[in-house]
Amino acid sequence: MRACGLDFGTSNTTLSLWGPEGVQSLELEEDFPPPQTLPTLLYFGNDRRQYYGTRAVHAYLEQEMDGRFLQAIKRHLPSKAFSQTFIHGRAMDLSDLIAGFLEGLKERAEAAAGAPVDAVLMGRPAVFHTNPERDALAQRRLEIAASLAGFQEIAFQFEPIAAARAFEASLDEDILCLVGDLGGGTTDFTLMRLGPSRVGRQNRHEDVLGSSGVNIAGNDLDAALVEMVVWPRLGYGSTWSPLGRPVGIPTHLHIAASSWHALSFARTDANLLELAGWLRSSDDKVGLKRLETLLLDNLGFQLFQSVERCKIELSKQDEGILSFRAPGFVLEEPVSRRAFEAKVDPMLRKMGGCLDTLLVDCDVLSGQVGAVFLTGGTSLVPCVRDIFESRFPGRLLERDAFTSVGFGLGVEAGERFGER
């Protein structure tokens, strides 16, 4: 039987395929780095079609933001408040919404395998919710979605266990490990026991000492770059004179520009009319004209791709360039790593505080942690890594930040289903 490992993430999703030749991480996106990750975005267009990943973004913009655009849908899984929604006149619950996304991934796995892929091992957080009933609800919803997508055998494994799966197999003694999952929307920490005495267990609940998290991650670092570099070029801090006296330009459109999705929703007739009023008497007409172009031409997604590239540059060197070019809107702004780190320092302190609280709650000293395993693109940012280096010097493991969870799920999927 062919089997796959599926890491359905809040921001991005990865898929690995198990077969007789081993495990491979599948490429899912041509125009999104790295190609093994698929943005967890869903769009139900006014053409009554469904789109996923970056295709969802492009279709959403092409269809002038009509229809339903969904992101971070994983966060709603433990919520009892989300019962159903209506799309194209059809009542759909969370499982229905996710099923189409998973079905597309199943088709890709089967295309790569050249055979049916009927078994899936799905990742799940160590804790969806502290309430056991809501935690079980979240997993059940994912299970139903996988079943609706066509999978016949469905199992689950903790994402931090999957991330550390290959490392655990190399251990000759049990250790205490910290796994940090630093994605786009949230940062999650899990303390767990790993080792040879535990390899092969399907139920790893007892190995998890505790989990915690904070709603600060890569998207917030992107927003900080926008505020620091882009806002000043969009008329932020300028004035206009509605009654003959200069007053500060309202900031709500600049705040919306800190998120490409919020920026898309900000393109309303009321906001454009208000912006036109500012332009008539502003002392920074060039900057506000850029803001108007950003809104009118739906350039938010493209802008944030440039922001992401700049953040990657700053992860590798001391200086970077935030470069963005579009008709009527050109940015070539130098950025220093030192200035960026100073900007995000309050966020880093909150992340570190969350980690320290977890250690205290679990009655664990930093010296008792034998290894630290980080996953998620945000873990590559040097000032973020410093949070862990300062507490656990010399114990950070070097692994693929983007595909480690999905790959580990693929390895275990082969063990669970491969002989059937």
N, C-alpha and C positions, 0 to 999 in steps of 0.2 A: 504494500500500500504506500502511495506517495503521501507525505505529510508536510506541513509547513508550520513555521513559527511566525506569529503575527503580533507585533507590538503596536497596538492602537493607542496612539499618544494624544495628549491634549493639543499639541501644536503640530506634530509630525508623526507619521506612521512608517514603520519599516516591515519588510516581509522577507523571510528566508525560506528556502526550499530544501527539504531533505530528500536525498535519493541515494541509490547504491554507490554513486561516485562521491558522496559526501554532502556537505552543507554549503549553499551559496546564498549570499545576500543579493536579492534581485534589484536591478535598476528600475525605478518607478517613474522618474521624472527626467526629461531631457533638459529642461531649462530652469532647474532648481538645484542648488548645490547643498549637499552632495546628491548625486542622482539616485542613491539608494533610499532617499527619504521622500515621502509624499506628504505635502501639507494637508493636515486634517481639516479640509475645507469642503463644504457642501453647498451647492447652489441649485435651486429648483427654478428654472428659468420661465419666462413668460411664453417660451416656445414649447412648454410642457415637457422639456427634457431635463435630465439630471446631469450635473457636472461635478467633478471632484478634483482636488488638488489645485494647481495653478490654472488648469482649464476652467475651474469654477470662477476664479478671479477674472480671467479674460472675458468669459461669457457674461459675468455680472456687469462688467463695465460696458461691454458691447451692447447689452440690452438695457442700458441706461438705468441700471440699479433697480429694475423692476423684478418682481419675483421674490424668492426667499433665499437669503444668504446666511449660512450657519457656520460658526467657528467655535472652537473649544467646547464641542458638544459633550465630550467626556465628563466635563465638570458637572453636568446635570444628571449623570447616571444614578447617584444616591438620593436624588431629590424626589420626594413624594409629591411635591407641588407640580411637577411636570407630568401631566397625565397624557395629554394629546394636543396636537395642533392640526389645523386644516391646511392642506396644500393642494391646489388645483381641485378643490371641492372634496378631497378625500381626507378622512380622519387618520392621522398617523401618530403613533406613539414613538418613544425614543428608539425602540428596537427596530421599528419600520424605517426610521430615518437612517440609522446606522447600517441596516442590512444592505442597502444598495451600494454603499461605500465598500463593504466587505465583499460583496458579490463581484465587484470590479477587480478586487485584489485576488480573489479566487481564480478568476478568468486569466489574470496575468500569470499566476503560478502554474496553471494548467498549460498555458501557451509555452512557458519555459520548460516544463516537464515533458510535454508531448504526451501527457496522460492525465487521467482524472486525479485531482488532489482532494480527497474526501475527509482528511483528518487535519485538525488544526490545534495547536497549543497556543493559547492566547495569554499575553501578559496582563497582569493586574497589579495595582499598587498593593503594598503590604497592608494598607488601610485605606479603603475607599471612604469610609466614615467610621467615627468612633462608636456610633450606634450599630450593634451587630445586625439588627433588622435592616437598616438602610444599607449597610455594607453588603449583605446578602442580596438585596434588591439590585444593587449596581451590577453585581456579577451575573445575576439571573437575566438582566436586560441584555448584557453582552452575549450571553449564551443563546438567548432567543434570536438575537440579530444574526449570529453566526449560523444558526439553524436555518433561518429564513434565507440566508445567502447560499445555502446548499451544502454546507458541511455536515457530514453524517456523524463524525466523532469529534467531540469538542472537550478540551480539558484546559485547565488554567494553571499558571505558575506565577509566583510573585516576580515582579519586574526586577527588583534588586537581586534576587536569587539568580534569575536568568542572566543579568549583567555580569555576575561574578562566576558564572557556570564554568567557563574554561579555566579560570584561575583556581577554582575549588578543586578541580580534577588534578591539579599539580601539587596540592598540599600533602605533606606527610604527617601532619598533625592538625588538630582542631585549633582554630583561632577565632578571635572576635574581629569582625570586619564592619567598617562603616561604608555604606553605599550612598553616594550623593547623586541624585537625578536632577540635573540642572537644565531644564528645557527652556521653552519660550515663555510660558505663562506662570509656572510655579517652580519652586525649588523644594525638593523632598529629600529627607534624610532617613535612613534606616540602619539600625544597629542589629547585626545578626551573627549567629555562629555558623562558621563554615568549616569543612574538613572531611577527612576520609570516612569518619564514622557516620557522616550524614549524607554522603553522596548516594544518589539512587532513591532517596525517600521522595515520594510524591507529595506527601503532606508535610510542609515545612513551617507550619504555624508556630510550633514550639521553638523553632530556631530564631524567631524574630523577637528581640528584646523590646523594641519600641520604634516608633516612627513619628516624624514630625515634619512640618513644612511651613513655608511662607510664600505669600503671593507676590514674590519678587523674582524675576528671572530675566531672560534675554530680551524680551519685549521692553522691559523697563530700562535696560541699558541702551537700547535703540532710542527710546523716547528721550533719554538724557542727552544723547548725541544731537537729536533734533533740536531740543531746547537750547543747547549750547551753541550749535553751529548754524542751524537753519532758521530758527526764529528771528535772529537779528537781520536776516536777509528777506524777511517777509513783513517788514514794517512793525515788528514787535517793539514796544516802547515808544512808538511815534505818537504824534498828536494830530487832532483835527479840530476845526473851529465851527461847531454847529450853530453857535450864537455869537460869533465874532470873537470868542475867547478860546484859546487853545485848551483842550482837555485830552486826557489819555485815551488812546484807542482801546476799546474793550478787547479782552484777551480770549474770548471763548473760541474763536476760530483758530487761534494759534494753539490752544490746548487740544483742539480736535486734530491738529496737524501732527500731534505726537503719536498718533496711531493711524495707519493707512485706512483701516476699516472705518474708524470714527470720522476720518476726513471725507470718506465717500458719502456718509450719511449727512455730512455738513453742507453738501451741495444742494441747498434748498433755495427756492425763489426768495424767501424772506431773508436768508443770509446773504445772498448775492445782492439784493436791493440795499441791505444795510452796508455792505462793503462798498457799493457804488457811492453811497453817501459819504463814507469816510474819504474816498479817493478825491472828491471834489475839493476838499480843503486840507488835505493831509500834508505834513511836512516830509513825508517819505512816500511819495507816489510810486516810485520805482519798486520799493519793497511790497507795497500793497497790491501793485499790479501783478507781481509774481504770485502772491497769494491767490489772487483772482484766477490766474492761469492754472494754478494747482487745482483749484476747485472745478473750473469749467471743463478742463481737459482730463479729469479723473487721473491725475498723475501720482496719486498717493502710493500705489503699489510699486511703481517704478522708482519713486523717490526712496522708499524704504529698502529696495534692493541695493541702492547706492549706499544707504546708511549701513546696511549689513556688510557690504564690501569694505567700507571704511573701518568698521569694528574688527573685521578679520585682519586688516592691515595693522591695526594698533595692537593686535594680539601677537604679531610677529616682529614689530619694530617700534621704535620710539616716536616716529612721526607717520602720519597718514594723510591722505587727501580725500575729502568728501567731494566726489566728482559726480555731477548730475547735469545732463544736457537734454533739453527739450525745446521746441519752438517757443520763444518768449520766456524761457526760464533756464538760466545757466548758472551753475554753482561750481566753483573750484576753490574749496576752502581747506587750508591746512589745519590739521588737528594734532596736538601733541598728546602722547599717552599720559603725561603727568597731569595735564588739564582735565582729560577725560576721567582719570582715576579720582581726582579731587571732586569732580562733579558727582560721581556715583558712590562716594565714600559713605554717605548716610545709608544707602541701600546695602552696601557690603556689611555695615555694622549690624543691620537687622538680620541678615543671613547668618552672620557669625553668632549673634545672640540666640537665634533659633537653634543652632547646632549645640551651643553650650547648654541650653536648657534641656535638650534631649539627653545629653550626657548626665546631667544632674538627676533628671527624672529616672534614668535607668541605673543610677548609682554606679556609673562607670567613669574611671579616670582616663584622660587622654592617653596615658602611657599604657593602658590595658588594651588599646585598639591595635591589633597586629597589622592591619592593612586598610588602605582607603582606596575605594574604587569609585571613580567619577564617570558619569555618562551624561550625554547631552551637550550640545554645542557651546553652551555658556561656560562649561567647565574648562574650555580652552582659553578663556580670557585671563591673562596673567594675574590681575588683581583679585579675581575670584579664586584662582588656584592658591593664592597667598593665604586665604582664609584657612585652608587645609594644611599647607606647608608649615604655617606658624604653630599649629596645634599638634600636627602629626609629622614632624620632620623625617624625611627619608622613607615615608611609608606610602606614598602615592604610587599607585600602579599605572603603568602606561598602557592603555587599551584604546580601541576605536571609540571615540566619544559618541558617534551617531548610530552605529549599527550593533553595538555590543549586546543590547537587550534582545533585539530581533534575532541575532545570530545564536545567542545562547538558547533562545526558545526553539530555534531550528534543530540544534544539537539534541536537546531533550525530546523534541517531537519525534526524532528518529528512534530514540531509545524506547519511547512509549508505544509508538505505532508502527515502527518500521518493520517488525517481524510478522505483522499480521497479514 
